[in-house]
Amino acid sequence: MPRRRGLSRLKTRRATTTGRAVGKSPGKEFAVGSTAPAPGAQVTDEEVRAWLVAAAERTPAQVKEVPLDALDGWQADPATGAISHRDGGFFTIEAMEKHATVHGSISHTNYPIIIQPDMGTLGILLKDFAGVPHLLMQAKVEPGNEGGAQLGPTVQATWSNRDREVPYLSYFTDPGDRRIIADVRQSEQGSWFFRKRNRNVIVQVEEDVEVLDGYRWLPLGQVYALLAESDTVNTSACSVLSCLPFSLLGAPEEGAGDGGAGLRPALLRSCEPGAPARHGTTEILSWLSRARTYGDMNVERIHLKDAGMWHLSEGRLTHRQFQFFDIVGADIDLGGDHWTQPMIRTAADGLVVFLVRNIGGVLHVLVNSVFEGGYVDVAELGPSLQCIPSFYDELPPDAYPRFLKELKEADPAQIHFETKLTDQADIFQAASSRYVILETDLELEGSGDGYGDFRWVTIAQLAELNRHSHYLNQQSRNLLCCLQAMHAAG
């Protein structure tokens, strides 16, 4: 059994090596070349950025919209309207109908949704170089990326890739006696995917690993630092990193969490198991279980042609009245590899926020019980605020979703972390969200305050729940990764 090693000194002794990346697409596999320093050499953030730029230049992505009926290999079922690939792989676009009475609000809606039964594998290899934890990251080029190549996990593949050679996949399918740091199945975005799940796994290796073009060993602390730069770390990597226990992030500066005032000491105390919490973990689990049990939501897959407010117009699938999103045809050239596929084009960027508050010297995070039709188990813990702000530009503040007004009126000093992340760039076209950690002094809980669907939790409680399936949604996992970055920042 490999010896247990602490992961420490996150921001020193950066080491990288060279590699080759192979991505997946409904067309062909593609390669990304790179040149990198030898293991043990230091590499600056600027050098990592240059490496990503070079990867994007070697594999330029050109995406052109075409009519859905012009897609090569894709077809619409004449009976149901479902859009699928003739080989039966990749994904299918059908529709979902949802009847719900949640948090006192009644809704009935139907809309297109992605059916992708393949279980995805999102895996990161971790190795210590001179006591410094490094991650084997991929320069991932995808057609929907903003900003070219982004840092992706070591493996980002679905089960349908089993007939292709996926670099490093065997480390996760057959880890042997290597140390498993995290291994959990998690949901995709429940508003876009119907019961889609990915296996999130981190494996620590002791032996030398051949590093292929397009891959590099990067220090964990450097990856967290780069997360603060927009469109640099992809959400698949964030989801996996969120599974990393805080106990393995390395000891904070001496005395940082010992009785001091301010946000950082409160944050460090919040990451400690057993930190005083507003609600016990069993109480949080009971609250979510009650929400799942008594939240009245009925979801069923329906024929795409029966989604009454959606229709084909000018070669794209669009809503008849509102500009929510469109499903468009995409003609894609990625470094000379060519294919076509449907893609989702969102109307505007999203906003995802964790409100945080110092409660008794321990930082707490405000989570929401979020009900989305694509979840396996009805509801998951979501951010304090998750919306598309531009939808409310012409509306008065009393029509805003909860806490949007607080964000708009916040002092810049209340924002402790902010970044922009691109969503699922193999299916979404330039869809991104702004992620924010916002400090507040609002109480928000208590009898009669109208916030019964929210709870304050510690960061350690979030991390513990994230070790298990279907508790934190994708957006909360991304924000948990941002909290890890704040912890690592020193």
Secondary structure by P-SEA (a helix, b strand, c coil): ccccccccccccbbbbbbbbbbbbcccbbbbbbbccccccccccaaaaaaaaaaaaaabbbbbbbccccccccccccccccbbbbcccccbbbbbbbbbbbcccbbbbbbbbbbbbcbbbbbbbbbbbcccbbbbbcccccccccccccccccccccccccccccccccccccccccccccbbbbbbcccccccbbbbbbbbbbbccccccccccccccaaaaaaaccccccccaaaaaaaaacccccccccccccccccccaaaaaaaaacccccccccaaaaaaaaaaaaaccbbbbbbccccccccccccccbbbbcccccccbbbbbcccccccbbbbbbbbcbbbbbbbbbbbcccbbbbbbcccccccccccccccccccccccccccccccccccaaaaaaacccccccccccccccccccccbbbbbbbccccccccccccccccbbbbcaaaaaaaacccccccaaaaaaaaaaaaaaacc
